[in-house]
Amino acid sequence: MTLAAYANSFGGAFILDDASSIVTNAGLARVWPPWAPFLAPSSGGTRGRPLANFTFALNHAAGGLSVAGYHAVNLALHVFAGLALLGIVRRTLGRPALAARFGAAALPLAFATAALWLLHPLLTEDVDYLSQRTEVLMGLCYLTTLYCVIRGAESRLSSGAGWLVLAVLTSYLGMASKEIMITAPVVILVYDRTFLAGSFREAWRLRWRLYLGLASGWILLARLMVGIRERGAGTGLGISPLRYAIGESHAILHYLRLALWPRPLVFDYGVDLGPAGLAAAPYVVVIAALVAGTAVLLRRPSAVGFAMFWFLAILAPTSSVVPIALEPIGEHRMYLPLIAVIALVVTAGYLVMGRRGAWVAAAAGVVLGCATWVRNGDYRSAIAIWGDTVAKRPMNARAHSELGSALSAAGRGEEGMAEFNEALRLSPDDADTNLDLGAALGKAGRLDEAIAHIQRALASNPALAEGHFDLGWLYAGKGMTREALGEYARAIELRPYYYDAHCNIADLLTKEGRFAEAIPHYEAALSAGPPDPDLYYNLAYARIRTGSIADAVTAYREALRLRPDFAAARHNLELLEGRLPQSAAGK
């Protein structure tokens, strides 16, 4: 059923963060040795998430930038997560505390829960938006870790230890996928107390080594989270934690409503923090009541209390007091919390309707699957998804700007400019909007106007590496070489592994005859980006001009290894080898 619901999702285009996470991500250049993608500098949504970067690198090695392969892997990960969920729910309903009411129907109830979760259209952003592989991969690791803990607790001593070791390993993989995995040790401990051990003291006595192992993953996560503010998360970004938390009370209730009635779904809600002051009071009161109710229920082992805790705890890192400045609301955050809502609805339906509830669940699955099919269509192109977003959130300046970029890229320049102008009307000093408009104007040949908008973007955000790169490109187009070199250098200072910036500055330095200065940039580009025969060819020329003949020969050989029919490289190599000593020429 899940494959049928997502059968129309394999086309489409790279959108928003897909550009930095996949298209321009220098960290995808190599998959050998196997640890290379883990250690390579990554960008965008994969920064600090090396496992996600590794899977993207495998995709890139197998199919380049063909979107179908990336979609296929996202969907496969989603299906495997559903299988893990099925195992968790089946074994949980078979535990002594629940077996009397649900044990006889544990398998069909588990199947219904997993199927409705897999088919729910609220999760289309996680599956269809390729950059959200981080969420899906983390979710798979999270569920697998919990499943392994359950199996370890239920198994005999020898085999149980193996399951618990596997649980620690998968938790580490989750930490290397996305930061929400930080909640896993605590949530699993509460699960253990509720369904396995009966008390926190007994859970610790039986499995203290497990919990030390799970908690040790926080050390890895702390290391990976260095630089997280570059993704617009954390304090010091102009949003007070209290104001953010108040706005998130509305966001959490919005998520709950979408879980029960998934319309309308919005790809990008913008940066609006939601209601404040008295307008936010009703939402704050409801969330406070949910938290208090969860605390009361958890005073004793309670399945309902655990479901509520699961929902609130997993949302807590992104929906409490730590501001996510660029994305206060994101439907992808419901990937794991949605499980609690569906599990409660399915089990409550069984208690009320008995086995007749299977027909209701089947009908709900069909409806949800059809809604997912329809929603997939909105991801068929950048124009489609941003057009849908603008229609639903007309005050979202970022959506107008992204729609403008998509229209301009499709050759619909006048329509694109109208969207850019609307975005600037809504947010005149927005750095991203000015950057996107500047890029579009530059491609249209309107260099002076483009420079003005890029400069405005940098005035708002001087640390915008892309802005300095674009400004360098525009200056180079106007023949302002000194200024272009300065902007490229600034972009590299902000992002040391900026592949395109290294390439461009190397080419400019070569044209200026500054070959010794160009060589390190060619080498940096080759270490950061994909092996490129043209870059090796240019590097060889620069080395010749500095007298490094042997090194130039090495570069030409690499160019020919990558492109055996590279006639110019072969000709130059033959000329140079005649100038080398016999011992060096044969190497």
N, C-alpha and C positions, 0 to 999 in steps of 0.2 A: 504493500500500500504506500509506503514512504517513497519507494522508487517511482511509483506512478505519479504521486503528488509533485515530485520534483523533476519529472521527466523533461519539463520545458525550461529547466534552469541552467542548461549547460552552455548557452550562448552568452550574449551580453558583452559588457566591456569592463575595463578596470575603472573604478570610480573612487574619488576622494583619496583616502589614505592608501589605496592600492598602488598609486603611483610611487610613493616613497617606500612602501613595504615590499613591492614586487618589481615594478618596471625599472626604477632607478636604484634599486637596492644593490650596492656593490657587494654585500655579504652573500649574495646568491651565486657568485662567480664560480666557486669551486665546491665539489662534494668529495674530493679526495685530497689528502687523507680524510677519513670519516669525521674527524673532529674539526675540520677546517670551517664548516659553516657555523659551528658553535663558537669558535674563537674569532671569526671574521667580524669586522665592524658592521653593524646593521643600522637601519634607519627606519623612520616612521613607526608603525605599530609593532615592529619586531625588535625595537631597541630594548635591551634588557630581557628579551624573551627568546633565548637561543634555540629552544626546541622548535618553536614555530618557524624561526629562521631556517632551521635545518630542513623542515618539511617543504618550505617554499623552495629551498635550494634543490631538493630532489625533483620537485615539479619542474623547475627551470631546466635542470639537466635533461629531463625526459622529453619535455615539449616546448622549451623556450617560453614564449609569452602567449602561447595558445591557451585561452581562458578555459576551454573545456576540461583540461586536465586538472586545473586548480579547483574547479567546481566539483569534479568527480571525487577528489580527495576530501573536500569539505563534507560532501554528502556521505562518503564512506565513514568518516570519523563520527558523524552524527548518528548513523545507523549503529555503529559499534557502541556508542554511548547509550543508545536505546536498549541494546542487548544487556549491557551491564545493569541498567536500571531495572529491566525485567527480573534479573537474578536477585537484585537487592529487595525488590518489593515482594517477590515470591517467598524468599527466605524470611523476611520480616513478618509477613502475615502468618507464617507457620510457627513463629515463636510462641512459647506457652501463653504469654499474656494475651495474644490475639487469636490463637488457634481455635478456641471455642466458637468464636463468631465468624472467622474468615478462613480457617484452615482448609475446609473442604473446597473452597473456591479460590484458593491462593493463586493457582496458576492462571485461570481466566482473568482474575482481577489484576494480576501483575501484567498480563498481556494487554489488557485494556488501558492501564495506566501508561505503559510504555508506548503503546500505539498512539494514544491521544496526545502524548507529549511530542512524539516524533512528527505528528501531522499538524500540530498547532501552528497557525500562520504567524503568531507572535514571534516565532523563532526563525522566520524567513530571513531576517537581517543577519542572524548568526551564520546561516548556511549560504545565502546568496551573495552577501557582501564579503568578498574574499578575505579582506583584512581581518575579519572577525573569526578567522580560523583560530586565532589565539584563544578566543572564548570557548569554541567547540573543543579544541585540544585540551584546554584546562578542564573543561567539563568531563571529558572522557577520563582523564587522569583522576579527577576527584571521585567519580563514581566507581572507577576500577579500584581505587584505594579503599573505599568503603566496602566494596564487595570482598576484597581480599581479607579485610579485617573480620568480616562476618564468617568467611570460610575458615580463617585461622582459629576463631573462637569456637567454631563447631567441630573442628577436626581433632584428631588425636594429637598427642604432644609433638611427635616428629614431623608429621605433615603440616600441623598447625603452625609450627615455627617457620616453615617455608613460605606459607601464605603471608605471614606477618612481615617477613623480610621483603617479600614482593610488594606489600603495601607501602613500606617505607620507600622503596625504589620508585614506585609510581607516584608517590607524593612528591618526591624530588623532581620528577619529570613535570608534574603539574606546576611546581614553583618556577620551573624554567619555561613555562608557557604563558602564564598570566598571574598578576598579583593577587587576584581573588582567592587563589589557593591558600593564602595566609589563614583563612578561616577553617581549613580542613581539620587540623589537629583538634581544635575545640569542638567542632560539630561532631566529629567522630567519637570523641570522648563522651559527649552527651548522648549520642546514639548507643554507645556501649552501656552506659549507665541505664538507659531507658529500656533497651531490648535484650541485652546480653548478660551483664553482670548484676544488675539490680541496684547498685549503688556506686558512687564515685570511688569510695574506698576500695570496694572489691574490684572494680575495673582497674584501678592503679595497682592493686596487689597482684592481679593476674597478668597484667600486660604493661608494666611500667617501662620495660625496655622498648616496647612499641612506641609509647608516647614520647619517650626521650628521642627516639629515632625520627618520629614525625615532627617534633618541635625543632630538631636540629635543622630541618629544612628552612626554618626562618633565617638562619645564618646565610644560607645560599641566596634566599630571596632578598635579604638586606643588601647583599653585594650587587645583585642584579638591578636593584631599584635605584642605584646611583644614577643621577641625571633624570629622574622621573619628572622633574618639573619642566623639562623640555617638552613633555607631552601635555603640558597644561594642567598638571595635577599637583596638589599640595598647597601649603600655606604661603603667604607672601605674594599672592597673585592678584591682590586687589579685592578679594572676596573674604569677608569674615566667616569663620566656621559657623557661628550662630546663624547668620543670615542664610548660609548655604543649607544648614540643617532644617531651618524653617521651610525653605523652598522644597526641600526633598520630601517633606511630609506630604505635600501635594503630589509629588512625583510617584511615591510609593503607592498611594491610593489610585493613581492613574494606571500604574502597572497592574494592580489588582483588577481594575475594571477591564483592562484589555485581556487579562487572563480569562475572564468570564465572557467578554463580548469584544472580540478583537477588531474593532472598527472605531475610528479610522486608524490605520497604521501609518506612521510617519518615519521616514528615513532619518531626518535631521531636524531636531526641535529648536536648533539655534542655541543662543547663550542666555536666553531669558531664565531667570532664577525662579519664576513663579510668584504666587501671592506672597505678600508681606503684611506685617501688622495685623489689624483686626481681620482682614480678609483671609489670612492664613490660619486664624484661630481654630476653625472647625477641623481642619486637616491635622493640626498639631494635637488636638484633643483625641481624635480617633487613633492616631499613631501611638500616642501615650497610652491609650486604653489597650491597644494590641500588645504593646510591650509589657504593660502591667499584667494583662491576662496571661501572657506567655510565662512570665515569672511565677505567677500563682500556680499555673498548671505544672510547671517543672519542679515544684517543691516535692512532688512525688513523680515516679516514672509515669509518663503520660504520652501516648502515641500522638494525640492531638497537640499537646504541648511541644513535642519534638518537631512536628510538622511546622508549627508556627515559628519555632526557634530556627529551623532550617531556612525558612523564608526570610526572616529578619536578619539573621546572622550573615548570610551570604550577600545580602544587599548592603550590609552595614559599611564595608570599606568605601563604597562609591556613593552611598545614599545616607550619610550621617553628617559628620563634621569635617571631613577632608574634602575640600572643594575640588571638583573637576571643572575647571573654569570654562573650557571650550565645549563641554558637553554635560550640562547639568542633568539632562534626561536622555536616556538611551535605551531603546527597547531590547538591545542585545544583552543588557544586564539581567534580563529575566530568564536566561538560558537554564540555569539550575533552580532558581527560586520557583519557577513555574511548576516544577515537579510536586512541590508541597500542595499547591492549589489543586492540581489534577488528582493527586492521591486522595485528598480529603473528599473531593466531589465523587470520585469513583466508589470509595468505600461507603460514603453516606448513601449513595444511590443503591448500593447493594443491600444495606440495612433496611431501606425503605421499600424497595421493589423486589428484592431477592433476585433470583435468576432472570426474571423478566428485564432486569436492568441491562442485561447483555444486549438486548435489541436497541435500547436507548444509546448505549455506548457505541454500537455499530453505526447507528444513524449519525451520532455526533462525529464519529471518525470520518464518515463520508463527507459531511458538511465541512469539517475542518480541512480535510484533504483538498476539497474543491476550492476553498478559500485560499489555501496555500498555492494551488495552481494559478489562481488569478493574480495573487500578489507577486508571484515569480515574474509575471509579465512586466511589472513595473521596473524590474532590474534588467530588462533587455538591452538598454542603452543608457548612457549618462544623461541624454536629453530626457528620456522617459522618466527616470527616477527623480531627477531634479525638477522636472515639470510637475510631477505628482506632488513633490514636497512643497513647491511654491504654491500650488493650488490649495494645499491644506494648511500651510503656514505662511501666508502672504507677507507677514512682517519679519520674516527670517532673512536678514541681509545676506548671510552666507549662502543660502539656497539660491537666491537671485544671482549672486556672483558665480557660483558653480554652474548654474544653468547658462549664464552668459559665456563662460569658458567652453562649455559643451557645444553651444550653438556656433560660436566662433570657429571651433575646431572642425565643425561640420560644414563650414563655408557659408553659414548664415550670419554674416557679420553684422548686418543692421539689427537683426533680432537680438544678437548677443550684446551689442552696445546698449540697447534699451534695457536689458536686464542688469548690466553693469551700472547704468545710471540710476536704476531703481535701488540697487544695493547701496550706492553711495548716498542716495537720498535718505535711506533708512539709517545708515551709519557712515557719515562722511569721512571719518578718520580711521576706518577699519583697515588694518595693515594688509590682511589677506585680499580684501576686495581691490585695494589699490594695486597690489602686486599682480593679481590676475588681470586686471584691466591693462596695466602696463605691459604685461606679456602679450596680450591680444593686440594692443596698439603697435607693439614692436613688430609682430609678425605681419601686420598690415602695412608696415613701412612708415608709420607715423612716429618716428624716433623721438622727436622732441617732446611730444605729448606723452609718450611712453616713459621717458626719463622723468618727467615731472611727477607722474603717478608712482613710479618706483621710489623716488626720493621721498614722497609723502608717506609711503609704506614704511620706509626705513626711519623716518622721523618718529613714527608711532612705535616701531619695534626695531631698534638698531641691531639686534642680535639675529635678524632674519637672514640666514645664510643664503637662501634662494634669492632674496632681494639684492644682495651684493653681487651674486652671480649674474642675475638678469641685467643689473646696471652695468656690469663689466661687458656683457655681450652687446648691449646698446652702445656703450662708448666705443667698443671695437668697430661696430658698424659705422660709426661716424668718424673713424680714423683717429680717435683720441686714445692712442695706445698707452700712454703713461697712466691715464686715468683708469683705463680698462685693467691694466696690470694691478693697480692698487686695489680695485674692487675684487678681482679674483683672489688676490692674496688675503683680503679680509674674509672672504667666503671660506677659504681654506683654514684660516685661523679659527673660525667658528666651528667648522666641521672638517677636521684633518683628513678624513677619507672621502672627500668630495670628488668623485671620479671625474665628472664633467669639468669642474673647475681646474683640476690638474691638467686635463687634456688641453683645455683652451689656453691656459697660461703658458703651457709648454709650447704650443704652436705659435703664440704671439712672440715669445722669447726667441724662438727659432727664426722667425721672420726678422727680428731685430738683430740677428747675428749673435745673440747671447747664448751660445750653445751650452756652455758649462752650467749656466743657470737652468736651462731647459731640461737637462738630463735627469735631475732628481724628480722633476714633476712627471716626466714620462714614466720613470720607474715607480713613482707613487701611484699613478693611474693604473699601471699594470698589476700592482700588488693589491689594489682596492677593487678593481673591476674585472670584467671577463677578459680572458686572453684574446687579444686583438692583433691580427697580423699587421694592420696598418700602423698601429702604435709601435710595434717592434721595428717596422721599417723606418718610421720617423726617428725612433731612438737610435737606430744604427747610423742614420745620417748625422745626427748630432754627435755621436761618438767619433765618427770619422773626422768631423771638423775640429774635434779637440785632440785628435791624434791617437785615440784609443782603438786601434785597428782590430786587435784581438777581440775586444768587447763588441765591436761592431759586427764582426763575423758571427759571434754568438747570437746577437739579436736577429741577424738575417736568417740564421738557421731556425730560430724559433718562428719567425714569420713564415718560412717555407713549411715547417712542420704543421702549422695551423692551416696554411693555404698552399698546397703543393704546386698549384699552377700559377703562383705569384711570379710572373716572368721578370719584372723589374728587380725583385729581390734576388732571384736566381742569377741574373746577369751581374748585379753588383757583388754578390757573394763570390762568383767565379773570378772577378777582377781582384777582389781583396785577397782571396786565398793564394793567389800568385805572388802576393807581396809579403806573405807570412813565411817564417821558417818552416821547414818540412814537418817538424815535430808538432808545431802549433796548428798547422793547416789540417793535420789528420785527426785532430781531437773532435 
